[in-house]
């Protein structure tokens, strides 16, 4: 069975934030790093438009469980 991945595209079209809920260990690194992006009490709980592409990349790469990932789409 394929792992569930939820996709949150940034309006700039450059990046899509990926979240794999089964991997999440709720360490809080994402919420503490970018609280405007990651708000567990909101729906959707990830709002990529609240950060730049680079801010998202830097935070996602700090995710200790690998629950967060990203896809880059370079604009021509």
N, CA, C and O atoms as a GROMACS GRO file, in nm:
protein
  304
    1UNK      N    1   0.084  -0.118   0.000
    1UNK     CA    2   0.000   0.000   0.000
    1UNK      C    3   0.088   0.124   0.000
    1UNK      O    4   0.185   0.133   0.076
    2UNK      N    5   0.055   0.219  -0.084
    2UNK     CA    6   0.134   0.340  -0.098
    2UNK      C    7   0.111   0.434   0.020
    2UNK      O    8   0.000   0.447   0.071
    3UNK      N    9   0.219   0.499   0.062
    3UNK     CA   10   0.212   0.593   0.174
    3UNK      C   11   0.131   0.716   0.134
    3UNK      O   12   0.148   0.770   0.025
    4UNK      N   13   0.043   0.761   0.223
    4UNK     CA   14  -0.038   0.880   0.199
    4UNK      C   15   0.050   1.004   0.204
    4UNK      O   16   0.124   1.024   0.300
    5UNK      N   17   0.043   1.085   0.101
    5UNK     CA   18   0.116   1.212   0.094
    5UNK      C   19   0.017   1.321   0.057
    5UNK      O   20  -0.054   1.311  -0.043
    6UNK      N   21   0.013   1.426   0.139
    6UNK     CA   22  -0.075   1.540   0.113
    6UNK      C   23   0.012   1.652   0.057
    6UNK      O   24   0.119   1.682   0.108
    7UNK      N   25  -0.038   1.713  -0.050
    7UNK     CA   26   0.039   1.815  -0.123
    7UNK      C   27  -0.020   1.954  -0.098
    7UNK      O   28  -0.141   1.975  -0.105
    8UNK      N   29   0.069   2.048  -0.068
    8UNK     CA   30   0.031   2.188  -0.044
    8UNK      C   31   0.111   2.277  -0.139
    8UNK      O   32   0.225   2.312  -0.107
    9UNK      N   33   0.055   2.314  -0.254
    9UNK     CA   34   0.128   2.396  -0.350
    9UNK      C   35   0.137   2.542  -0.304
    9UNK      O   36   0.043   2.597  -0.248
   10UNK      N   37   0.252   2.602  -0.330
   10UNK     CA   38   0.272   2.745  -0.304
   10UNK      C   39   0.213   2.820  -0.423
   10UNK      O   40   0.230   2.776  -0.537
   11UNK      N   41   0.146   2.932  -0.401
   11UNK     CA   42   0.089   3.008  -0.513
   11UNK      C   43   0.192   3.056  -0.615
   11UNK      O   44   0.156   3.085  -0.729
   12UNK      N   45   0.320   3.064  -0.576
   12UNK     CA   46   0.422   3.110  -0.671
   12UNK      C   47   0.457   3.004  -0.775
   12UNK      O   48   0.529   3.032  -0.870
   13UNK      N   49   0.407   2.881  -0.756
   13UNK     CA   50   0.432   2.774  -0.851
   13UNK      C   51   0.570   2.712  -0.844
   13UNK      O   52   0.599   2.621  -0.921
   14UNK      N   53   0.654   2.759  -0.755
   14UNK     CA   54   0.792   2.709  -0.746
   14UNK      C   55   0.806   2.584  -0.661
   14UNK      O   56   0.893   2.501  -0.686
   15UNK      N   57   0.721   2.569  -0.561
   15UNK     CA   58   0.740   2.461  -0.464
   15UNK      C   59   0.605   2.402  -0.421
   15UNK      O   60   0.505   2.473  -0.411
   16UNK      N   61   0.606   2.273  -0.397
   16UNK     CA   62   0.492   2.205  -0.337
   16UNK      C   63   0.543   2.140  -0.209
   16UNK      O   64   0.638   2.061  -0.212
   17UNK      N   65   0.480   2.173  -0.096
   17UNK     CA   66   0.515   2.112   0.031
   17UNK      C   67   0.442   1.978   0.039
   17UNK      O   68   0.322   1.969   0.012
   18UNK      N   69   0.515   1.874   0.075
   18UNK     CA   70   0.459   1.740   0.088
   18UNK      C   71   0.456   1.702   0.236
   18UNK      O   72   0.553   1.726   0.308
   19UNK      N   73   0.347   1.643   0.280
   19UNK     CA   74   0.337   1.596   0.418
   19UNK      C   75   0.292   1.452   0.418
   19UNK      O   76   0.191   1.416   0.358
   20UNK      N   77   0.370   1.370   0.487
   20UNK     CA   78   0.340   1.228   0.503
   20UNK      C   79   0.301   1.205   0.649
   20UNK      O   80   0.388   1.185   0.734
   21UNK      N   81   0.169   1.208   0.679
   21UNK     CA   82   0.122   1.204   0.818
   21UNK      C   83   0.172   1.085   0.899
   21UNK      O   84   0.199   1.100   1.018
   22UNK      N   85   0.184   0.969   0.839
   22UNK     CA   86   0.226   0.850   0.914
   22UNK      C   87   0.369   0.861   0.966
   22UNK      O   88   0.404   0.795   1.063
   23UNK      N   89   0.450   0.944   0.902
   23UNK     CA   90   0.590   0.962   0.945
   23UNK      C   91   0.607   1.066   1.055
   23UNK      O   92   0.709   1.069   1.124
   24UNK      N   93   0.508   1.151   1.071
   24UNK     CA   94   0.520   1.265   1.162
   24UNK      C   95   0.533   1.220   1.307
   24UNK      O   96   0.453   1.140   1.355
   25UNK      N   97   0.635   1.273   1.376
   25UNK     CA   98   0.656   1.241   1.518
   25UNK      C   99   0.618   1.360   1.606
   25UNK      O  100   0.641   1.357   1.727
   26UNK      N  101   0.561   1.463   1.548
   26UNK     CA  102   0.511   1.581   1.620
   26UNK      C  103   0.619   1.645   1.708
   26UNK      O  104   0.595   1.679   1.824
   27UNK      N  105   0.738   1.660   1.650
   27UNK     CA  106   0.850   1.720   1.724
   27UNK      C  107   0.830   1.870   1.743
   27UNK      O  108   0.887   1.929   1.834
   28UNK      N  109   0.750   1.932   1.658
   28UNK     CA  110   0.725   2.076   1.668
   28UNK      C  111   0.827   2.163   1.599
   28UNK      O  112   0.816   2.286   1.604
   29UNK      N  113   0.925   2.104   1.533
   29UNK     CA  114   1.027   2.183   1.463
   29UNK      C  115   0.962   2.273   1.359
   29UNK      O  116   0.998   2.390   1.347
   30UNK      N  117   0.867   2.222   1.284
   30UNK     CA  118   0.803   2.302   1.179
   30UNK      C  119   0.724   2.418   1.240
   30UNK      O  120   0.735   2.532   1.195
   31UNK      N  121   0.644   2.388   1.341
   31UNK     CA  122   0.560   2.490   1.405
   31UNK      C  123   0.646   2.599   1.470
   31UNK      O  124   0.613   2.717   1.460
   32UNK      N  125   0.754   2.559   1.535
   32UNK     CA  126   0.841   2.657   1.600
   32UNK      C  127   0.922   2.738   1.500
   32UNK      O  128   0.951   2.855   1.524
   33UNK      N  129   0.958   2.679   1.388
   33UNK     CA  130   1.039   2.749   1.287
   33UNK      C  131   0.956   2.848   1.206
   33UNK      O  132   0.998   2.962   1.184
   34UNK      N  133   0.840   2.804   1.160
   34UNK     CA  134   0.755   2.888   1.074
   34UNK      C  135   0.609   2.880   1.121
   34UNK      O  136   0.527   2.814   1.057
   35UNK      N  137   0.577   2.946   1.232
   35UNK     CA  138   0.442   2.935   1.288
   35UNK      C  139   0.332   2.989   1.197
   35UNK      O  140   0.216   2.948   1.210
   36UNK      N  141   0.364   3.080   1.107
   36UNK     CA  142   0.261   3.130   1.014
   36UNK      C  143   0.230   3.028   0.906
   36UNK      O  144   0.122   3.030   0.847
   37UNK      N  145   0.323   2.939   0.879
   37UNK     CA  146   0.304   2.834   0.778
   37UNK      C  147   0.236   2.712   0.839
   37UNK      O  148   0.141   2.658   0.782
   38UNK      N  149   0.285   2.670   0.955
   38UNK     CA  150   0.238   2.546   1.017
   38UNK      C  151   0.154   2.578   1.141
   38UNK      O  152   0.208   2.620   1.243
   39UNK      N  153   0.023   2.557   1.130
   39UNK     CA  154  -0.068   2.585   1.241
   39UNK      C  155  -0.159   2.464   1.258
   39UNK      O  156  -0.259   2.450   1.186
   40UNK      N  157  -0.126   2.374   1.352
   40UNK     CA  158  -0.204   2.252   1.369
   40UNK      C  159  -0.351   2.273   1.401
   40UNK      O  160  -0.432   2.182   1.382
   41UNK      N  161  -0.389   2.392   1.449
   41UNK     CA  162  -0.529   2.416   1.481
   41UNK      C  163  -0.609   2.468   1.361
   41UNK      O  164  -0.731   2.480   1.370
   42UNK      N  165  -0.542   2.498   1.250
   42UNK     CA  166  -0.608   2.552   1.131
   42UNK      C  167  -0.630   2.442   1.028
   42UNK      O  168  -0.566   2.337   1.033
   43UNK      N  169  -0.719   2.466   0.935
   43UNK     CA  170  -0.741   2.376   0.822
   43UNK      C  171  -0.746   2.460   0.696
   43UNK      O  172  -0.832   2.547   0.687
   44UNK      N  173  -0.661   2.440   0.598
   44UNK     CA  174  -0.550   2.345   0.604
   44UNK      C  175  -0.446   2.391   0.705
   44UNK      O  176  -0.432   2.510   0.731
   45UNK      N  177  -0.372   2.297   0.760
   45UNK     CA  178  -0.277   2.331   0.865
   45UNK      C  179  -0.144   2.381   0.809
   45UNK      O  180  -0.064   2.440   0.882
   46UNK      N  181  -0.119   2.357   0.681
   46UNK     CA  182   0.003   2.408   0.617
   46UNK      C  183  -0.038   2.514   0.516
   46UNK      O  184  -0.121   2.490   0.428
   47UNK      N  185   0.020   2.633   0.532
   47UNK     CA  186  -0.008   2.746   0.442
   47UNK      C  187   0.125   2.793   0.383
   47UNK      O  188   0.186   2.887   0.434
   48UNK      N  189   0.170   2.729   0.275
   48UNK     CA  190   0.301   2.761   0.219
   48UNK      C  191   0.315   2.906   0.172
   48UNK      O  192   0.426   2.958   0.162
   49UNK      N  193   0.203   2.970   0.141
   49UNK     CA  194   0.207   3.109   0.094
   49UNK      C  195   0.261   3.206   0.199
   49UNK      O  196   0.293   3.320   0.167
   50UNK      N  197   0.272   3.161   0.323
   50UNK     CA  198   0.320   3.246   0.433
   50UNK      C  199   0.473   3.248   0.444
   50UNK      O  200   0.526   3.305   0.539
   51UNK      N  201   0.544   3.186   0.348
   51UNK     CA  202   0.691   3.185   0.351
   51UNK      C  203   0.744   3.183   0.208
   51UNK      O  204   0.671   3.153   0.113
   52UNK      N  205   0.871   3.216   0.196
   52UNK     CA  206   0.935   3.209   0.065
   52UNK      C  207   0.973   3.064   0.035
   52UNK      O  208   0.974   2.978   0.124
   53UNK      N  209   1.004   3.039  -0.088
   53UNK     CA  210   1.048   2.905  -0.127
   53UNK      C  211   1.170   2.863  -0.046
   53UNK      O  212   1.175   2.750   0.002
   54UNK      N  213   1.267   2.951  -0.032
   54UNK     CA  214   1.389   2.916   0.042
   54UNK      C  215   1.361   2.892   0.190
   54UNK      O  216   1.419   2.801   0.249
   55UNK      N  217   1.275   2.972   0.250
   55UNK     CA  218   1.239   2.950   0.391
   55UNK      C  219   1.175   2.813   0.409
   55UNK      O  220   1.204   2.743   0.506
   56UNK      N  221   1.089   2.775   0.316
   56UNK     CA  222   1.025   2.644   0.323
   56UNK      C  223   1.127   2.532   0.309
   56UNK      O  224   1.124   2.434   0.385
   57UNK      N  225   1.217   2.545   0.212
   57UNK     CA  226   1.321   2.443   0.192
   57UNK      C  227   1.405   2.426   0.317
   57UNK      O  228   1.428   2.314   0.362
   58UNK      N  229   1.451   2.538   0.373
   58UNK     CA  230   1.536   2.532   0.492
   58UNK      C  231   1.464   2.463   0.608
   58UNK      O  232   1.523   2.381   0.678
   59UNK      N  233   1.338   2.496   0.628
   59UNK     CA  234   1.263   2.435   0.738
   59UNK      C  235   1.237   2.288   0.712
   59UNK      O  236   1.255   2.205   0.801
   60UNK      N  237   1.195   2.254   0.591
   60UNK     CA  238   1.163   2.115   0.558
   60UNK      C  239   1.285   2.026   0.574
   60UNK      O  240   1.274   1.912   0.620
   61UNK      N  241   1.400   2.076   0.537
   61UNK     CA  242   1.523   1.997   0.550
   61UNK      C  243   1.561   1.975   0.696
   61UNK      O  244   1.644   1.889   0.726
   62UNK      N  245   1.502   2.052   0.788
   62UNK     CA  246   1.528   2.033   0.931
   62UNK      C  247   1.428   1.938   0.997
   62UNK      O  248   1.440   1.910   1.116
   63UNK      N  249   1.330   1.888   0.922
   63UNK     CA  250   1.229   1.799   0.978
   63UNK      C  251   1.296   1.668   1.021
   63UNK      O  252   1.353   1.598   0.937
   64UNK      N  253   1.292   1.635   1.150
   64UNK     CA  254   1.366   1.518   1.198
   64UNK      C  255   1.309   1.383   1.154
   64UNK      O  256   1.383   1.284   1.150
   65UNK      N  257   1.182   1.377   1.120
   65UNK     CA  258   1.121   1.248   1.085
   65UNK      C  259   1.113   1.223   0.935
   65UNK      O  260   1.091   1.110   0.891
   66UNK      N  261   1.132   1.328   0.855
   66UNK     CA  262   1.114   1.314   0.712
   66UNK      C  263   0.968   1.318   0.669
   66UNK      O  264   0.934   1.285   0.556
   67UNK      N  265   0.881   1.358   0.762
   67UNK     CA  266   0.738   1.368   0.729
   67UNK      C  267   0.712   1.480   0.628
   67UNK      O  268   0.618   1.472   0.550
   68UNK      N  269   0.794   1.583   0.631
   68UNK     CA  270   0.781   1.693   0.537
   68UNK      C  271   0.883   1.675   0.424
   68UNK      O  272   0.997   1.634   0.446
   69UNK      N  273   0.839   1.708   0.306
   69UNK     CA  274   0.926   1.705   0.188
   69UNK      C  275   0.881   1.814   0.094
   69UNK      O  276   0.790   1.891   0.125
   70UNK      N  277   0.945   1.821  -0.022
   70UNK     CA  278   0.904   1.922  -0.119
   70UNK      C  279   0.941   1.879  -0.260
   70UNK      O  280   1.029   1.796  -0.282
   71UNK      N  281   0.870   1.938  -0.353
   71UNK     CA  282   0.900   1.926  -0.495
   71UNK      C  283   0.924   2.067  -0.547
   71UNK      O  284   0.848   2.158  -0.517
   72UNK      N  285   1.029   2.084  -0.624
   72UNK     CA  286   1.058   2.214  -0.685
   72UNK      C  287   1.016   2.213  -0.829
   72UNK      O  288   1.032   2.114  -0.900
   73UNK      N  289   0.961   2.325  -0.873
   73UNK     CA  290   0.920   2.343  -1.011
   73UNK      C  291   0.977   2.477  -1.056
   73UNK      O  292   0.927   2.583  -1.018
   74UNK      N  293   1.082   2.472  -1.137
   74UNK     CA  294   1.147   2.595  -1.180
   74UNK      C  295   1.067   2.658  -1.293
   74UNK      O  296   1.030   2.593  -1.391
   75UNK      N  297   1.041   2.787  -1.277
   75UNK     CA  298   0.966   2.860  -1.376
   75UNK      C  299   1.063   2.907  -1.485
   75UNK      O  300   1.178   2.943  -1.456
   76UNK      N  301   1.017   2.906  -1.608
   76UNK     CA  302   1.101   2.951  -1.720
   76UNK      C  303   1.089   3.099  -1.740
   76UNK      O  304   1.152   3.154  -1.830
   0.00000   0.00000   0.00000
